[in-house]
Amino acid sequence: MPQCVKCGKKVKIFYGIWEHKEPFSEFYNKPLCNSCHGELQRIKTATEAATKREIETLCERLLRMGLDATVESKERSRPLRIGWASNIIDSVKVENRNIDLVELEEHYLTGRRALMASEDAPPRYRCNYTVLVRAEGFDDRLKGELKVARKSFWKVNSEVVDFWWKGKKIAQILNNDITLKGILHRLKDNSFLPLEIKPFHNRKVQCVRIRQKHGSHFPADAFPTNETFEAADRIAQHIRSIANIPL
């Protein structure tokens, strides 16, 4: 006799199988009683409606910034980080810029880090500024991270006093870009920093993502401003210059 994996109730005839990998991946392809299945389905529907509003709001923000932007609803890759689970909610396509997509990503703690944190630790949101270029074979050249030095080592939000790019080819170029350095100095107290550059490739997708390393608890706080977009777009220009170099 099947048992509901959520509440533990034994079910006789009628029960549901959770067929969705997101959300509630822990219940994927497992039996649920009708009550629990209905509850999860209602949450899923409400969450999808809320995230649709968020991505439309992001698109409106980009349009007000003078960008040619449209909501891109194609399913994208969902990269994982050690200690964090990341889910790309949706993306906005940008025309005629070095950045091709602005993706809204949700990430949350998993594994040991989740056990060490509060049970109700909320997810964080960040924007990925995505460049659709060949990434396979360029991992070492295109991987980079903007390191931040703060006035106080013990205070996460203390004043930023310096920053530098860590990595190989892309880091060398970005460290020598005086214009970019000036933009980043003006953004040094913004949650936009620090940044990381991550090449990604599989059978379906090849891209490089410029993304906020930490993000915000509210999606709107992670949305770009004119200055943060221009900084990301300048980084994307350098990414394209490297990705166009023959292997």
LINURSUL-V165581 format. One record per residue. RES is the residue in three letters. SS is DSSP state (alpha for helix, beta for strand, coil for the rest). BURIAL is b if it has 24 or more other C-alpha atoms within 12 Angstrom, else e. Layout:
# LINURSUL-V165581
res = {RES,RES}
ss = {SS,SS}
burial = {BURIAL,BURIAL}
This chain:
# LINURSUL-V165581
res = {MET,PRO,GLN,CYS,VAL,LYS,CYS,GLY,LYS,LYS,VAL,LYS,ILE,PHE,TYR,GLY,ILE,TRP,GLU,HIS,LYS,GLU,PRO,PHE,SER,GLU,PHE,TYR,ASN,LYS,PRO,LEU,CYS,ASN,SER,CYS,HIS,GLY,GLU,LEU,GLN,ARG,ILE,LYS,THR,ALA,THR,GLU,ALA,ALA,THR,LYS,ARG,GLU,ILE,GLU,THR,LEU,CYS,GLU,ARG,LEU,LEU,ARG,MET,GLY,LEU,ASP,ALA,THR,VAL,GLU,SER,LYS,GLU,ARG,SER,ARG,PRO,LEU,ARG,ILE,GLY,TRP,ALA,SER,ASN,ILE,ILE,ASP,SER,VAL,LYS,VAL,GLU,ASN,ARG,ASN,ILE,ASP,LEU,VAL,GLU,LEU,GLU,GLU,HIS,TYR,LEU,THR,GLY,ARG,ARG,ALA,LEU,MET,ALA,SER,GLU,ASP,ALA,PRO,PRO,ARG,TYR,ARG,CYS,ASN,TYR,THR,VAL,LEU,VAL,ARG,ALA,GLU,GLY,PHE,ASP,ASP,ARG,LEU,LYS,GLY,GLU,LEU,LYS,VAL,ALA,ARG,LYS,SER,PHE,TRP,LYS,VAL,ASN,SER,GLU,VAL,VAL,ASP,PHE,TRP,TRP,LYS,GLY,LYS,LYS,ILE,ALA,GLN,ILE,LEU,ASN,ASN,ASP,ILE,THR,LEU,LYS,GLY,ILE,LEU,HIS,ARG,LEU,LYS,ASP,ASN,SER,PHE,LEU,PRO,LEU,GLU,ILE,LYS,PRO,PHE,HIS,ASN,ARG,LYS,VAL,GLN,CYS,VAL,ARG,ILE,ARG,GLN,LYS,HIS,GLY,SER,HIS,PHE,PRO,ALA,ASP,ALA,PHE,PRO,THR,ASN,GLU,THR,PHE,GLU,ALA,ALA,ASP,ARG,ILE,ALA,GLN,HIS,ILE,ARG,SER,ILE,ALA,ASN,ILE,PRO,LEU}
ss = {coil,coil,beta,coil,coil,coil,coil,coil,coil,beta,coil,coil,coil,coil,coil,beta,beta,coil,coil,coil,coil,coil,coil,coil,alpha,alpha,alpha,coil,coil,coil,beta,beta,coil,alpha,alpha,alpha,alpha,alpha,alpha,alpha,alpha,alpha,alpha,alpha,alpha,alpha,alpha,alpha,alpha,alpha,alpha,alpha,alpha,alpha,alpha,alpha,alpha,alpha,alpha,alpha,alpha,alpha,alpha,alpha,coil,coil,coil,coil,beta,beta,beta,beta,coil,coil,coil,coil,coil,coil,coil,coil,beta,coil,coil,beta,beta,beta,beta,beta,beta,beta,beta,beta,beta,beta,coil,coil,coil,coil,coil,coil,beta,beta,beta,beta,beta,beta,beta,beta,beta,coil,alpha,alpha,alpha,alpha,alpha,alpha,coil,coil,coil,coil,coil,coil,coil,beta,beta,beta,beta,beta,beta,beta,beta,coil,coil,coil,coil,coil,coil,coil,alpha,alpha,alpha,alpha,coil,beta,beta,beta,beta,beta,beta,beta,coil,coil,coil,coil,coil,coil,coil,coil,coil,beta,beta,beta,beta,beta,beta,beta,beta,coil,alpha,alpha,alpha,alpha,alpha,alpha,alpha,coil,coil,alpha,alpha,alpha,alpha,alpha,alpha,alpha,alpha,alpha,coil,coil,coil,coil,coil,coil,coil,coil,beta,beta,beta,beta,beta,beta,beta,coil,coil,coil,coil,beta,beta,beta,beta,beta,beta,beta,coil,coil,coil,beta,coil,coil,alpha,alpha,alpha,alpha,coil,coil,coil,alpha,alpha,alpha,alpha,alpha,alpha,alpha,alpha,alpha,alpha,alpha,alpha,alpha,alpha,alpha,alpha,alpha,alpha,coil,coil,coil,coil}
burial = {e,e,e,b,b,b,e,e,e,e,e,e,e,e,e,b,b,b,e,e,e,b,b,e,e,e,b,e,e,e,b,b,b,b,e,b,b,e,e,b,b,e,e,e,e,e,e,e,e,e,b,e,e,b,b,b,b,b,b,e,b,b,e,e,e,e,b,e,b,b,b,b,e,e,e,b,b,b,b,e,e,e,e,e,b,b,b,b,b,b,b,b,b,b,e,e,b,b,b,b,b,b,b,b,b,b,b,b,b,e,e,e,e,e,e,e,e,e,e,e,e,e,b,b,b,b,b,b,b,b,b,b,b,b,b,b,e,b,b,e,b,b,b,b,b,b,b,b,e,e,e,e,e,e,e,e,e,e,e,b,e,b,b,b,b,b,e,e,b,b,b,e,b,b,b,e,e,e,e,b,b,e,b,b,b,e,b,b,b,b,b,b,b,b,b,b,b,b,b,b,b,e,e,e,e,b,b,b,b,b,b,b,b,b,b,b,e,e,b,b,b,b,b,b,b,e,e,b,b,b,b,b,b,b,b,b,b,b,b,b,e,b,b,e,e,e,e}
